[in-house]
Amino acid sequence: KSIVACVYSSRKWKKECRSKKRVFQQWSLKIKLSES
């Protein structure tokens, strides 16, 4: 099953869509780090 995850980048305000769960997790960590 392909998981499509869309994450918004706070800097460029662009919608990044990935079909891999690993990439989504990396983006989640990236956003958490940029917010803190």
PyMOL Python script that loads the backbone (N, CA, C, O; Angstrom):
from pymol import cmd

cmd.read_pdbstr("""\
ATOM      1  N   LYS A   1       0.837  -1.199   0.000  1.00  0.00           N
ATOM      2  CA  LYS A   1       0.000   0.000   0.000  1.00  0.00           C
ATOM      3  C   LYS A   1       0.878   1.258   0.000  1.00  0.00           C
ATOM      4  O   LYS A   1       1.838   1.359   0.764  1.00  0.00           O
ATOM      5  N   SER A   2       0.546   2.174  -0.835  1.00  0.00           N
ATOM      6  CA  SER A   2       1.324   3.410  -0.915  1.00  0.00           C
ATOM      7  C   SER A   2       0.689   4.493  -0.054  1.00  0.00           C
ATOM      8  O   SER A   2      -0.493   4.806  -0.192  1.00  0.00           O
ATOM      9  N   ILE A   3       1.486   5.052   0.824  1.00  0.00           N
ATOM     10  CA  ILE A   3       0.977   6.104   1.706  1.00  0.00           C
ATOM     11  C   ILE A   3       1.404   7.468   1.182  1.00  0.00           C
ATOM     12  O   ILE A   3       2.595   7.758   1.060  1.00  0.00           O
ATOM     13  N   VAL A   4       0.424   8.292   0.876  1.00  0.00           N
ATOM     14  CA  VAL A   4       0.736   9.633   0.379  1.00  0.00           C
ATOM     15  C   VAL A   4       0.638  10.636   1.520  1.00  0.00           C
ATOM     16  O   VAL A   4      -0.435  10.846   2.086  1.00  0.00           O
ATOM     17  N   ALA A   5       1.754  11.245   1.847  1.00  0.00           N
ATOM     18  CA  ALA A   5       1.772  12.196   2.947  1.00  0.00           C
ATOM     19  C   ALA A   5       2.102  13.585   2.430  1.00  0.00           C
ATOM     20  O   ALA A   5       3.068  13.773   1.691  1.00  0.00           O
ATOM     21  N   CYS A   6       1.287  14.557   2.828  1.00  0.00           N
ATOM     22  CA  CYS A   6       1.517  15.934   2.393  1.00  0.00           C
ATOM     23  C   CYS A   6       1.891  16.787   3.599  1.00  0.00           C
ATOM     24  O   CYS A   6       1.166  16.844   4.592  1.00  0.00           O
ATOM     25  N   VAL A   7       3.027  17.442   3.489  1.00  0.00           N
ATOM     26  CA  VAL A   7       3.490  18.282   4.592  1.00  0.00           C
ATOM     27  C   VAL A   7       3.744  19.698   4.093  1.00  0.00           C
ATOM     28  O   VAL A   7       4.324  19.901   3.026  1.00  0.00           O
ATOM     29  N   TYR A   8       3.309  20.656   4.869  1.00  0.00           N
ATOM     30  CA  TYR A   8       3.498  22.044   4.475  1.00  0.00           C
ATOM     31  C   TYR A   8       4.823  22.574   5.027  1.00  0.00           C
ATOM     32  O   TYR A   8       5.123  22.412   6.209  1.00  0.00           O
ATOM     33  N   SER A   9       5.599  23.200   4.165  1.00  0.00           N
ATOM     34  CA  SER A   9       6.866  23.790   4.591  1.00  0.00           C
ATOM     35  C   SER A   9       6.613  25.211   5.072  1.00  0.00           C
ATOM     36  O   SER A   9       6.065  26.032   4.336  1.00  0.00           O
ATOM     37  N   SER A  10       7.010  25.502   6.302  1.00  0.00           N
ATOM     38  CA  SER A  10       6.733  26.819   6.854  1.00  0.00           C
ATOM     39  C   SER A  10       7.521  27.903   6.130  1.00  0.00           C
ATOM     40  O   SER A  10       7.062  29.042   6.044  1.00  0.00           O
ATOM     41  N   ARG A  11       8.685  27.573   5.614  1.00  0.00           N
ATOM     42  CA  ARG A  11       9.526  28.577   4.965  1.00  0.00           C
ATOM     43  C   ARG A  11       8.982  28.967   3.593  1.00  0.00           C
ATOM     44  O   ARG A  11       8.751  30.146   3.323  1.00  0.00           O
ATOM     45  N   LYS A  12       8.782  27.988   2.744  1.00  0.00           N
ATOM     46  CA  LYS A  12       8.347  28.292   1.379  1.00  0.00           C
ATOM     47  C   LYS A  12       6.832  28.213   1.217  1.00  0.00           C
ATOM     48  O   LYS A  12       6.303  28.579   0.168  1.00  0.00           O
ATOM     49  N   TRP A  13       6.141  27.747   2.232  1.00  0.00           N
ATOM     50  CA  TRP A  13       4.691  27.591   2.179  1.00  0.00           C
ATOM     51  C   TRP A  13       4.270  26.730   0.996  1.00  0.00           C
ATOM     52  O   TRP A  13       3.273  27.009   0.329  1.00  0.00           O
ATOM     53  N   LYS A  14       5.038  25.690   0.750  1.00  0.00           N
ATOM     54  CA  LYS A  14       4.694  24.793  -0.349  1.00  0.00           C
ATOM     55  C   LYS A  14       4.233  23.452   0.206  1.00  0.00           C
ATOM     56  O   LYS A  14       4.622  23.045   1.301  1.00  0.00           O
ATOM     57  N   LYS A  15       3.410  22.787  -0.561  1.00  0.00           N
ATOM     58  CA  LYS A  15       2.859  21.506  -0.136  1.00  0.00           C
ATOM     59  C   LYS A  15       3.692  20.370  -0.718  1.00  0.00           C
ATOM     60  O   LYS A  15       3.642  20.106  -1.919  1.00  0.00           O
ATOM     61  N   GLU A  16       4.449  19.707   0.131  1.00  0.00           N
ATOM     62  CA  GLU A  16       5.295  18.605  -0.315  1.00  0.00           C
ATOM     63  C   GLU A  16       4.563  17.288  -0.119  1.00  0.00           C
ATOM     64  O   GLU A  16       4.181  16.941   0.998  1.00  0.00           O
ATOM     65  N   CYS A  17       4.370  16.560  -1.206  1.00  0.00           N
ATOM     66  CA  CYS A  17       3.675  15.281  -1.105  1.00  0.00           C
ATOM     67  C   CYS A  17       4.622  14.125  -1.401  1.00  0.00           C
ATOM     68  O   CYS A  17       5.280  14.102  -2.441  1.00  0.00           O
ATOM     69  N   ARG A  18       4.683  13.199  -0.514  1.00  0.00           N
ATOM     70  CA  ARG A  18       5.555  12.040  -0.695  1.00  0.00           C
ATOM     71  C   ARG A  18       4.737  10.761  -0.614  1.00  0.00           C
ATOM     72  O   ARG A  18       3.695  10.717   0.040  1.00  0.00           O
ATOM     73  N   SER A  19       5.214   9.730  -1.278  1.00  0.00           N
ATOM     74  CA  SER A  19       4.495   8.456  -1.270  1.00  0.00           C
ATOM     75  C   SER A  19       5.157   7.460  -0.325  1.00  0.00           C
ATOM     76  O   SER A  19       4.764   6.295  -0.267  1.00  0.00           O
ATOM     77  N   LYS A  20       6.155   7.919   0.408  1.00  0.00           N
ATOM     78  CA  LYS A  20       6.849   7.029   1.334  1.00  0.00           C
ATOM     79  C   LYS A  20       6.666   7.512   2.757  1.00  0.00           C
ATOM     80  O   LYS A  20       6.728   8.709   3.036  1.00  0.00           O
ATOM     81  N   LYS A  21       6.442   6.576   3.644  1.00  0.00           N
ATOM     82  CA  LYS A  21       6.210   6.922   5.047  1.00  0.00           C
ATOM     83  C   LYS A  21       7.480   7.462   5.703  1.00  0.00           C
ATOM     84  O   LYS A  21       7.422   8.325   6.578  1.00  0.00           O
ATOM     85  N   ARG A  22       8.637   6.937   5.261  1.00  0.00           N
ATOM     86  CA  ARG A  22       9.905   7.379   5.854  1.00  0.00           C
ATOM     87  C   ARG A  22      10.137   8.856   5.593  1.00  0.00           C
ATOM     88  O   ARG A  22      10.576   9.596   6.474  1.00  0.00           O
ATOM     89  N   VAL A  23       9.836   9.276   4.366  1.00  0.00           N
ATOM     90  CA  VAL A  23      10.032  10.680   4.009  1.00  0.00           C
ATOM     91  C   VAL A  23       9.119  11.563   4.839  1.00  0.00           C
ATOM     92  O   VAL A  23       9.499  12.657   5.255  1.00  0.00           O
ATOM     93  N   PHE A  24       7.897  11.069   5.077  1.00  0.00           N
ATOM     94  CA  PHE A  24       6.941  11.824   5.883  1.00  0.00           C
ATOM     95  C   PHE A  24       7.462  12.000   7.305  1.00  0.00           C
ATOM     96  O   PHE A  24       7.329  13.072   7.896  1.00  0.00           O
ATOM     97  N   GLN A  25       8.060  10.931   7.854  1.00  0.00           N
ATOM     98  CA  GLN A  25       8.604  10.997   9.207  1.00  0.00           C
ATOM     99  C   GLN A  25       9.762  11.985   9.264  1.00  0.00           C
ATOM    100  O   GLN A  25       9.911  12.722  10.239  1.00  0.00           O
ATOM    101  N   GLN A  26      10.582  11.996   8.213  1.00  0.00           N
ATOM    102  CA  GLN A  26      11.707  12.926   8.176  1.00  0.00           C
ATOM    103  C   GLN A  26      11.210  14.362   8.143  1.00  0.00           C
ATOM    104  O   GLN A  26      11.760  15.229   8.822  1.00  0.00           O
ATOM    105  N   TRP A  27      10.155  14.621   7.343  1.00  0.00           N
ATOM    106  CA  TRP A  27       9.581  15.959   7.270  1.00  0.00           C
ATOM    107  C   TRP A  27       8.971  16.352   8.604  1.00  0.00           C
ATOM    108  O   TRP A  27       9.051  17.510   9.013  1.00  0.00           O
ATOM    109  N   SER A  28       8.356  15.383   9.287  1.00  0.00           N
ATOM    110  CA  SER A  28       7.739  15.665  10.588  1.00  0.00           C
ATOM    111  C   SER A  28       8.800  16.111  11.582  1.00  0.00           C
ATOM    112  O   SER A  28       8.601  17.067  12.330  1.00  0.00           O
ATOM    113  N   LEU A  29       9.934  15.407  11.582  1.00  0.00           N
ATOM    114  CA  LEU A  29      11.026  15.765  12.483  1.00  0.00           C
ATOM    115  C   LEU A  29      11.611  17.113  12.099  1.00  0.00           C
ATOM    116  O   LEU A  29      11.975  17.915  12.958  1.00  0.00           O
ATOM    117  N   LYS A  30      11.697  17.352  10.790  1.00  0.00           N
ATOM    118  CA  LYS A  30      12.257  18.612  10.303  1.00  0.00           C
ATOM    119  C   LYS A  30      11.402  19.788  10.746  1.00  0.00           C
ATOM    120  O   LYS A  30      11.921  20.834  11.136  1.00  0.00           O
ATOM    121  N   ILE A  31      10.087  19.609  10.683  1.00  0.00           N
ATOM    122  CA  ILE A  31       9.167  20.677  11.088  1.00  0.00           C
ATOM    123  C   ILE A  31       9.232  20.896  12.600  1.00  0.00           C
ATOM    124  O   ILE A  31       9.213  22.034  13.072  1.00  0.00           O
ATOM    125  N   LYS A  32       9.307  19.810  13.346  1.00  0.00           N
ATOM    126  CA  LYS A  32       9.377  19.926  14.811  1.00  0.00           C
ATOM    127  C   LYS A  32      10.652  20.665  15.224  1.00  0.00           C
ATOM    128  O   LYS A  32      10.641  21.469  16.156  1.00  0.00           O
ATOM    129  N   LEU A  33      11.744  20.383  14.522  1.00  0.00           N
ATOM    130  CA  LEU A  33      13.015  21.035  14.846  1.00  0.00           C
ATOM    131  C   LEU A  33      12.977  22.510  14.469  1.00  0.00           C
ATOM    132  O   LEU A  33      13.530  23.351  15.177  1.00  0.00           O
ATOM    133  N   SER A  34      12.329  22.819  13.359  1.00  0.00           N
ATOM    134  CA  SER A  34      12.270  24.211  12.901  1.00  0.00           C
ATOM    135  C   SER A  34      11.324  25.039  13.778  1.00  0.00           C
ATOM    136  O   SER A  34      11.496  26.251  13.911  1.00  0.00           O
ATOM    137  N   GLU A  35      10.334  24.384  14.370  1.00  0.00           N
ATOM    138  CA  GLU A  35       9.383  25.093  15.229  1.00  0.00           C
ATOM    139  C   GLU A  35       9.994  25.407  16.586  1.00  0.00           C
ATOM    140  O   GLU A  35       9.750  26.474  17.148  1.00  0.00           O
ATOM    141  N   SER A  36      10.780  24.488  17.108  1.00  0.00           N
ATOM    142  CA  SER A  36      11.364  24.677  18.440  1.00  0.00           C
ATOM    143  C   SER A  36      12.528  25.667  18.421  1.00  0.00           C
ATOM    144  O   SER A  36      13.127  25.935  19.462  1.00  0.00           O
TER     145      SER A  36
END
""", "prot")
cmd.dss("prot")
cmd.show_as("cartoon", "prot")
cmd.util.cbc("prot")
cmd.orient("prot")
